[in-house]
Amino acid sequence: MNRITLVRRIKARPSIVFDALTTPEGIAAWWGPDELPVVRAEADVRVGGAYRVRFRTLDGGEHEAYGTFLELVAPRRVVMSWQFSLGGEPDERGRTSRVEFDLAPFPGGTDLTFTHTELATEVSARSHERGWAGAFDKLVRQWEHVGFAPTSNVET
């Protein structure tokens, strides 16, 4: 099976990044690259709870991903299943893959390590890598110009 791993440094505390990964408002703000914005996000944030995210392409096409929260360790880790109910990468139709977000504090914010595993093909992995990279670029931009003032208690 194919997998991708992406790493980003975000100028926000782990608890803020965790909320961006799990709340409908947070998900709507950054999931999907600029050319594939979120038009609807739902999330029942608990182990076994479901999420659903609908994206719209610039030409009006739609994609929808959904899954289940498999692991939630606030503010350090989120693991979810990932499947398309509409559109998406053709190689992934009818398949379920796995996404993992690991958050580690550093004095200026959070290091995010993202892994998407169990992808069907190398073509699908490259497609997902482009999509997730664009989404993470949006997430990083959200806090680029925010004055992060770390406290003496770094979140752990």
Beta strands, then each sheet from edge to edge (+ up, - down):
strand 1: 2-10
strand 2: 38-43
strand 3: 50-56
strand 4: 62-73
strand 5: 77-86
strand 6: 97-106
strand 7: 109-119
sheet 1: 1+ 7- 6+ 5- 4+ 3- 2+
end
